[in-house]
């Protein structure tokens, strides 16, 4: 049985957004539409075919905000390369644009910001450590 993996050591790079990374959530990576092909002559069950294009999904990342760290990247910026490198050395690269940005500031707690990105176009996966 393989040992479980820790998130420690993962990084995310996106133009203008830096800082100590707290978490990464990848949602809907590689989803594809199913197109119904059933017709009036179909019996028993619906039939489907896969769409030819996939949706690369979204990535949400939470960073600590610290003095001197750029964290005010505008959500209006154009698409740029987003690179995630996992602790295992596997790297995911895709073009992305920011769809939302929020900050969490509370008394006696770490100040954090959360950015959500829509991935656009093909994903490149590099599995060579």
Helices and strands as residue ranges (DSSP letters): E 11-14, E 21-27, E 31-36, E 48-55, E 58-64, E 80-85, E 91-104, E 112-126
